[in-house]
Amino acid sequence: MSCRSAGGRGVTVRDGEDFTQFVERCAHRLKKVAFLLTGSEHDAEDLLQIALAKLYVRWRRLDREGGPIAYAHRVLVTTHASVRRRWWWGEQPTGEVPERGP
């Protein structure tokens, strides 16, 4: 299934119904991109949900040909980068608890 309409033209942006149709056509493709970014099915679903929420807020402003899919890709990438920056990388799991000092 493609993110293109039956006539071969890109997705048009008009209202919430168009957004629903866009999600129905493109969610699978966007989830693949999210999975490539995260490496996890569950994290990809979470990332996609965040991206679609952000896309919905700006939906009426995306009136150019290809605008919605390009913006969705950008939101996926920038949101993923933002989430990774917030993770704390200072903790390292070990097999044994180290001895306490004097």
FENVENHU-V653362 format. One line per field, one symbol per residue. phi: phi as a letter, one per 20 degrees, with the letter a starting at -180 (. if undefined). psi: psi as a letter, one per 40 degrees, with the letter a starting at -180 (. if undefined). A space follows every 10 residues. Layout:
phi = ???
psi = ???
This chain:
phi = .dedfgenef fedcbfffff fgffedgfff fffffffemc ffffffffff fffffffdgf eedefngfff fffffgffff fffffffeef ecfcfcffff ff
psi = hieiideeii hihdaddddd dddddedddd ddddddddeh dddddddddd dddddddede egeihedddd dddddddddd ddddddihee hhiidihiii i.
